[in-house]
């Protein structure tokens, strides 16, 4: 007797329909290996747990808003030998999120700040943390849009609760009012509660210069720096132009 027609609606009612994906294969395995009923059931449950964990992972990745799938495994440590590889690998354990402590990454353009920030965010997602990656412009723009739509408080609180908020390119564009106030309020609410990762092309001493209100800027940067880990990326740019192959010359278009 084939129990599948009866099992299908019951599994769906119990929200276990994912078991149907592996049921036939596991049934054949159980028959061939002469598994006991509890062993067969354990395999089905393991499959369902793995499926749900993969769904959660995919959802966290989608919500994180990464620009691309940058991972710590894909980070080229050898390109700039001066990088503190041991420190970066320690950060990849995500213990700084559990503390919680902020992470500040500074360095010139092209040295891998955004790649590393997203790679550490990817590590956090793997460990079950909710992550949001956003540039300074996108982040403050979303708060401005929420204010216009009357959903500012909901959006703000969602950002406050995010276990790892990654703000890319701090200070790349000058802040204007009320952007500086929004950023200050967000950092103040997150202070010592959850981890914030910030990248910037500016050296640490210049971060306050991005704020039109110097007092507000000093207060914001002071909270970011408190008990924070700091990392300076220096050296060659990963985005250097490619050289022409030997024996060839670039062609110029005729005017």
DOVEX-694642 format. One record per residue (C-alpha): residue number from 1; residue in three letters; x, y, z. Coordinates in pm, 1 decimal, decimal comma. Layout:
N
+-----+------+----------+----------+----------+
: seq : type :       xx :       yy :       zz :
+-----+------+----------+----------+----------+
: NUM :  ala :        X :        Y :        Z :
...
+-----+------+----------+----------+----------+
***
This chain:
255
+-----+------+----------+----------+----------+
: seq : type :       xx :       yy :       zz :
+-----+------+----------+----------+----------+
:   1 :  unk :      0,0 :      0,0 :      0,0 :
:   2 :  unk :    139,3 :    342,6 :    -97,0 :
:   3 :  unk :    101,6 :    581,6 :    200,2 :
:   4 :  unk :    212,5 :    889,4 :      4,4 :
:   5 :  unk :   -137,6 :   1015,9 :    -89,4 :
:   6 :  unk :   -233,7 :   1014,3 :    277,9 :
:   7 :  unk :    100,5 :   1146,4 :    406,9 :
:   8 :  unk :    117,7 :   1446,3 :    176,5 :
:   9 :  unk :   -177,3 :   1648,8 :    317,2 :
:  10 :  unk :    -86,8 :   1554,4 :    675,5 :
:  11 :  unk :    273,9 :   1668,6 :    635,0 :
:  12 :  unk :    153,5 :   1992,1 :    478,7 :
:  13 :  unk :    -87,3 :   2045,9 :    767,8 :
:  14 :  unk :    202,1 :   1998,9 :   1011,7 :
:  15 :  unk :    419,6 :   2230,0 :    799,0 :
:  16 :  unk :    659,0 :   1943,7 :    731,1 :
:  17 :  unk :    607,8 :   1927,3 :    357,1 :
:  18 :  unk :    983,1 :   1956,3 :    303,8 :
:  19 :  unk :   1010,0 :   1592,8 :    414,1 :
:  20 :  unk :    840,2 :   1498,8 :     88,2 :
:  21 :  unk :   1153,7 :   1605,6 :   -101,9 :
:  22 :  unk :   1365,2 :   1330,7 :     53,8 :
:  23 :  unk :   1101,8 :   1078,4 :    161,7 :
:  24 :  unk :   1129,3 :    850,5 :   -141,6 :
:  25 :  unk :   1510,2 :    841,8 :   -132,7 :
:  26 :  unk :   1519,9 :    783,3 :    242,3 :
:  27 :  unk :   1257,0 :    509,7 :    209,6 :
:  28 :  unk :   1473,7 :    325,0 :    -44,8 :
:  29 :  unk :   1775,9 :    372,9 :    182,7 :
:  30 :  unk :   1586,1 :    232,0 :    479,3 :
:  31 :  unk :   1477,9 :    -75,5 :    283,1 :
:  32 :  unk :   1823,0 :   -143,6 :    137,9 :
:  33 :  unk :   2005,9 :    -89,4 :    467,2 :
:  34 :  unk :   1730,6 :   -255,3 :    674,3 :
:  35 :  unk :   1709,7 :     45,0 :    902,8 :
:  36 :  unk :   1495,8 :     36,2 :   1213,2 :
:  37 :  unk :   1194,5 :    267,4 :   1220,2 :
:  38 :  unk :   1359,5 :    514,4 :   1464,5 :
:  39 :  unk :   1667,1 :    534,5 :   1237,6 :
:  40 :  unk :   1450,3 :    603,2 :    934,3 :
:  41 :  unk :   1257,8 :    870,8 :   1124,9 :
:  42 :  unk :   1582,2 :   1029,9 :   1247,1 :
:  43 :  unk :   1706,6 :   1065,9 :    889,3 :
:  44 :  unk :   1385,4 :   1236,8 :    781,3 :
:  45 :  unk :   1401,7 :   1477,2 :   1075,6 :
:  46 :  unk :   1767,1 :   1556,6 :   1003,3 :
:  47 :  unk :   1674,8 :   1636,6 :    643,4 :
:  48 :  unk :   1396,8 :   1868,1 :    757,6 :
:  49 :  unk :   1624,7 :   2049,1 :   1004,4 :
:  50 :  unk :   1891,5 :   2094,9 :    736,4 :
:  51 :  unk :   1630,0 :   2227,0 :    491,5 :
:  52 :  unk :   1496,6 :   2479,5 :    742,0 :
:  53 :  unk :   1846,5 :   2597,3 :    835,3 :
:  54 :  unk :   1925,2 :   2650,4 :    467,7 :
:  55 :  unk :   1605,2 :   2850,3 :    425,8 :
:  56 :  unk :   1696,4 :   3067,7 :    725,0 :
:  57 :  unk :   2045,5 :   3119,7 :    587,3 :
:  58 :  unk :   1911,4 :   3218,3 :    244,4 :
:  59 :  unk :   1666,7 :   3461,6 :    404,1 :
:  60 :  unk :   1938,5 :   3625,0 :    616,9 :
:  61 :  unk :   2165,1 :   3658,5 :    312,9 :
:  62 :  unk :   1886,2 :   3821,4 :    112,7 :
:  63 :  unk :   1795,7 :   4063,3 :    390,5 :
:  64 :  unk :   2159,9 :   4154,4 :    454,0 :
:  65 :  unk :   2173,7 :   4345,7 :    126,6 :
:  66 :  unk :   2528,7 :   4249,0 :     34,3 :
:  67 :  unk :   2641,5 :   4390,0 :   -298,4 :
:  68 :  unk :   2790,9 :   4054,8 :   -396,9 :
:  69 :  unk :   2877,5 :   3721,7 :   -240,9 :
:  70 :  unk :   3210,1 :   3826,6 :    -87,9 :
:  71 :  unk :   3340,9 :   3567,7 :    157,2 :
:  72 :  unk :   3641,2 :   3542,7 :    383,8 :
:  73 :  unk :   3758,1 :   3242,5 :    180,5 :
:  74 :  unk :   3766,9 :   3462,5 :   -129,3 :
:  75 :  unk :   3968,0 :   3742,5 :     32,9 :
:  76 :  unk :   4318,1 :   3766,8 :   -114,8 :
:  77 :  unk :   4547,5 :   3801,7 :    185,1 :
:  78 :  unk :   4861,0 :   3756,0 :    -25,0 :
:  79 :  unk :   4794,1 :   4062,8 :   -240,3 :
:  80 :  unk :   4887,0 :   4294,2 :     47,8 :
:  81 :  unk :   5129,3 :   4097,1 :    269,7 :
:  82 :  unk :   5116,7 :   4363,0 :    542,5 :
:  83 :  unk :   4762,2 :   4263,6 :    641,4 :
:  84 :  unk :   4720,7 :   4126,3 :    991,3 :
:  85 :  unk :   4582,9 :   3791,3 :    880,4 :
:  86 :  unk :   4558,6 :   3646,1 :   1231,6 :
:  87 :  unk :   4350,5 :   3943,2 :   1349,0 :
:  88 :  unk :   4115,1 :   3918,6 :   1051,9 :
:  89 :  unk :   4068,4 :   3546,8 :   1110,1 :
:  90 :  unk :   3989,4 :   3623,2 :   1473,2 :
:  91 :  unk :   3727,4 :   3874,5 :   1358,9 :
:  92 :  unk :   3581,2 :   3604,3 :   1134,3 :
:  93 :  unk :   3487,3 :   3406,5 :   1446,2 :
:  94 :  unk :   3236,6 :   3689,2 :   1514,1 :
:  95 :  unk :   3324,6 :   3707,5 :   1880,5 :
:  96 :  unk :   3320,5 :   4085,9 :   1848,7 :
:  97 :  unk :   2945,9 :   4060,6 :   1774,8 :
:  98 :  unk :   2886,0 :   3848,4 :   2083,9 :
:  99 :  unk :   3075,0 :   4092,4 :   2310,7 :
: 100 :  unk :   2930,1 :   4325,1 :   2157,1 :
: 101 :  unk :   3202,5 :   4556,8 :   2024,2 :
: 102 :  unk :   3228,5 :   4781,3 :   1721,4 :
: 103 :  unk :   3475,5 :   4726,7 :   1437,8 :
: 104 :  unk :   3621,8 :   5026,1 :   1253,4 :
: 105 :  unk :   3803,2 :   4969,9 :    923,0 :
: 106 :  unk :   3994,0 :   5252,8 :    753,9 :
: 107 :  unk :   4214,6 :   5272,8 :    449,0 :
: 108 :  unk :   4255,8 :   5415,9 :     99,0 :
: 109 :  unk :   4026,5 :   5329,3 :   -189,7 :
: 110 :  unk :   4060,4 :   4980,5 :   -332,5 :
: 111 :  unk :   4234,4 :   4816,4 :    -37,8 :
: 112 :  unk :   3948,2 :   4573,9 :     29,6 :
: 113 :  unk :   3746,2 :   4744,9 :    301,1 :
: 114 :  unk :   3404,5 :   4674,4 :    150,1 :
: 115 :  unk :   3503,2 :   4320,1 :     53,6 :
: 116 :  unk :   3623,9 :   4247,2 :    405,5 :
: 117 :  unk :   3319,2 :   4407,7 :    566,3 :
: 118 :  unk :   3084,8 :   4195,7 :    355,0 :
: 119 :  unk :   3296,8 :   3884,8 :    415,1 :
: 120 :  unk :   3272,3 :   3933,6 :    792,4 :
: 121 :  unk :   2900,2 :   3994,5 :    751,0 :
: 122 :  unk :   2877,4 :   3666,2 :    561,1 :
: 123 :  unk :   3054,8 :   3491,8 :    850,0 :
: 124 :  unk :   2799,3 :   3641,0 :   1088,5 :
: 125 :  unk :   2508,3 :   3517,2 :    876,1 :
: 126 :  unk :   2655,7 :   3166,6 :    882,3 :
: 127 :  unk :   2655,0 :   3180,8 :   1260,3 :
: 128 :  unk :   2290,0 :   3279,6 :   1271,9 :
: 129 :  unk :   2316,0 :   3657,1 :   1314,5 :
: 130 :  unk :   2093,7 :   3900,2 :   1129,8 :
: 131 :  unk :   2308,2 :   4145,2 :    933,9 :
: 132 :  unk :   2242,2 :   4461,3 :    733,6 :
: 133 :  unk :   2499,2 :   4599,8 :    491,8 :
: 134 :  unk :   2443,7 :   4955,6 :    368,2 :
: 135 :  unk :   2643,5 :   5253,4 :    253,8 :
: 136 :  unk :   2615,8 :   5570,1 :    460,1 :
: 137 :  unk :   2412,2 :   5728,1 :    180,2 :
: 138 :  unk :   2170,6 :   5435,4 :    148,0 :
: 139 :  unk :   2124,1 :   5401,5 :    522,9 :
: 140 :  unk :   2042,3 :   5764,8 :    589,3 :
: 141 :  unk :   1835,0 :   5781,6 :    270,4 :
: 142 :  unk :   1619,6 :   5495,4 :    396,6 :
: 143 :  unk :   1558,4 :   5681,7 :    723,0 :
: 144 :  unk :   1468,7 :   5997,6 :    533,1 :
: 145 :  unk :   1224,5 :   5802,6 :    315,2 :
: 146 :  unk :   1073,3 :   5638,7 :    624,1 :
: 147 :  unk :   1024,5 :   5981,3 :    782,0 :
: 148 :  unk :    837,7 :   6100,5 :    474,5 :
: 149 :  unk :    613,4 :   5792,2 :    482,8 :
: 150 :  unk :    545,2 :   5811,8 :    856,2 :
: 151 :  unk :    730,8 :   5486,7 :    931,8 :
: 152 :  unk :   1046,4 :   5638,5 :   1077,6 :
: 153 :  unk :   1011,6 :   5491,8 :   1428,3 :
: 154 :  unk :    957,8 :   5138,8 :   1295,9 :
: 155 :  unk :   1253,9 :   5164,2 :   1057,7 :
: 156 :  unk :   1475,7 :   5320,0 :   1324,3 :
: 157 :  unk :   1397,6 :   5050,5 :   1581,4 :
: 158 :  unk :   1462,5 :   4776,9 :   1326,2 :
: 159 :  unk :   1808,6 :   4924,6 :   1267,8 :
: 160 :  unk :   1871,0 :   4956,9 :   1640,2 :
: 161 :  unk :   1796,3 :   4586,9 :   1695,3 :
: 162 :  unk :   2004,5 :   4448,6 :   1406,8 :
: 163 :  unk :   2285,3 :   4240,3 :   1565,5 :
: 164 :  unk :   2541,3 :   4355,7 :   1306,6 :
: 165 :  unk :   2494,8 :   4679,6 :   1115,9 :
: 166 :  unk :   2760,4 :   4746,4 :    851,7 :
: 167 :  unk :   2794,1 :   5110,0 :    743,0 :
: 168 :  unk :   3015,4 :   5132,1 :    436,3 :
: 169 :  unk :   3196,2 :   5447,6 :    317,4 :
: 170 :  unk :   3142,5 :   5671,1 :    619,8 :
: 171 :  unk :   3234,9 :   6027,3 :    527,3 :
: 172 :  unk :   3251,2 :   5962,8 :    153,5 :
: 173 :  unk :   2978,9 :   6225,3 :    115,6 :
: 174 :  unk :   2935,1 :   6510,8 :    364,6 :
: 175 :  unk :   2643,8 :   6474,9 :    602,4 :
: 176 :  unk :   2363,9 :   6728,2 :    609,5 :
: 177 :  unk :   2097,2 :   6798,6 :    867,1 :
: 178 :  unk :   1904,2 :   6593,0 :    973,9 :
: 179 :  unk :   2131,9 :   6312,3 :    846,8 :
: 180 :  unk :   2393,5 :   6383,3 :   1113,3 :
: 181 :  unk :   2125,8 :   6374,1 :   1383,5 :
: 182 :  unk :   1982,2 :   6047,6 :   1251,7 :
: 183 :  unk :   2325,3 :   5885,4 :   1246,2 :
: 184 :  unk :   2407,9 :   6009,9 :   1594,8 :
: 185 :  unk :   2078,1 :   5883,2 :   1736,3 :
: 186 :  unk :   2125,9 :   5543,9 :   1569,9 :
: 187 :  unk :   2481,6 :   5498,8 :   1697,3 :
: 188 :  unk :   2381,6 :   5618,6 :   2044,6 :
: 189 :  unk :   2094,2 :   5368,2 :   2066,7 :
: 190 :  unk :   2312,9 :   5081,4 :   1946,4 :
: 191 :  unk :   2604,2 :   5173,4 :   2176,0 :
: 192 :  unk :   2710,3 :   4877,3 :   2394,0 :
: 193 :  unk :   2397,9 :   4683,8 :   2289,6 :
: 194 :  unk :   2485,4 :   4548,9 :   1946,1 :
: 195 :  unk :   2784,4 :   4557,2 :   1711,3 :
: 196 :  unk :   2839,8 :   4813,5 :   1437,6 :
: 197 :  unk :   3100,3 :   4775,1 :   1163,7 :
: 198 :  unk :   3206,9 :   5094,0 :    988,1 :
: 199 :  unk :   3439,7 :   5141,5 :    689,6 :
: 200 :  unk :   3584,5 :   5469,8 :    568,0 :
: 201 :  unk :   3844,6 :   5607,6 :    328,5 :
: 202 :  unk :   3925,9 :   5867,7 :    593,5 :
: 203 :  unk :   4184,6 :   5810,7 :    863,4 :
: 204 :  unk :   4029,2 :   5771,7 :   1207,0 :
: 205 :  unk :   4119,0 :   6125,8 :   1316,4 :
: 206 :  unk :   3925,2 :   6269,8 :   1019,3 :
: 207 :  unk :   3595,0 :   6091,9 :   1080,3 :
: 208 :  unk :   3448,6 :   6377,3 :   1281,5 :
: 209 :  unk :   3501,9 :   6608,8 :    986,1 :
: 210 :  unk :   3213,8 :   6443,3 :    800,6 :
: 211 :  unk :   2968,7 :   6609,0 :   1040,6 :
: 212 :  unk :   2859,8 :   6971,7 :    990,1 :
: 213 :  unk :   2790,3 :   6994,1 :   1364,4 :
: 214 :  unk :   3131,1 :   6927,5 :   1519,4 :
: 215 :  unk :   2990,5 :   6868,8 :   1867,7 :
: 216 :  unk :   2742,9 :   6612,1 :   1734,8 :
: 217 :  unk :   3018,5 :   6453,7 :   1528,4 :
: 218 :  unk :   3249,5 :   6424,1 :   1827,1 :
: 219 :  unk :   2976,0 :   6258,9 :   2032,6 :
: 220 :  unk :   2896,7 :   6010,2 :   1753,3 :
: 221 :  unk :   3258,4 :   5916,5 :   1684,6 :
: 222 :  unk :   3327,5 :   5885,7 :   2058,1 :
: 223 :  unk :   3056,1 :   5619,3 :   2086,6 :
: 224 :  unk :   3180,0 :   5437,6 :   1777,0 :
: 225 :  unk :   3537,9 :   5430,5 :   1905,4 :
: 226 :  unk :   3454,5 :   5323,0 :   2260,7 :
: 227 :  unk :   3602,2 :   4973,2 :   2314,4 :
: 228 :  unk :   3606,2 :   4925,3 :   1936,8 :
: 229 :  unk :   3846,1 :   4711,3 :   1737,6 :
: 230 :  unk :   4035,7 :   4902,7 :   1472,5 :
: 231 :  unk :   4182,6 :   4779,7 :   1147,6 :
: 232 :  unk :   4381,2 :   4978,6 :    893,2 :
: 233 :  unk :   4402,8 :   4839,6 :    540,5 :
: 234 :  unk :   4689,8 :   4980,8 :    342,2 :
: 235 :  unk :   4901,2 :   4889,5 :     42,9 :
: 236 :  unk :   4818,5 :   4829,9 :   -320,9 :
: 237 :  unk :   4470,5 :   4872,7 :   -461,8 :
: 238 :  unk :   4279,0 :   4562,6 :   -565,9 :
: 239 :  unk :   4122,6 :   4778,9 :   -836,4 :
: 240 :  unk :   4443,1 :   4869,8 :  -1018,8 :
: 241 :  unk :   4407,9 :   4883,6 :  -1399,8 :
: 242 :  unk :   4520,3 :   4583,6 :  -1600,4 :
: 243 :  unk :   4837,6 :   4608,0 :  -1806,2 :
: 244 :  unk :   4834,9 :   4537,1 :  -2180,0 :
: 245 :  unk :   4983,0 :   4200,0 :  -2280,7 :
: 246 :  unk :   5340,3 :   4216,2 :  -2402,4 :
: 247 :  unk :   5378,1 :   4309,3 :  -2766,0 :
: 248 :  unk :   5044,1 :   4487,1 :  -2786,1 :
: 249 :  unk :   4950,7 :   4850,2 :  -2769,9 :
: 250 :  unk :   4614,9 :   4997,8 :  -2681,4 :
: 251 :  unk :   4432,4 :   5125,8 :  -2986,3 :
: 252 :  unk :   4299,4 :   5476,6 :  -2998,6 :
: 253 :  unk :   3970,5 :   5547,8 :  -3161,7 :
: 254 :  unk :   3996,4 :   5775,6 :  -3461,9 :
: 255 :  unk :   3828,7 :   6107,8 :  -3418,3 :
+-----+------+----------+----------+----------+
***
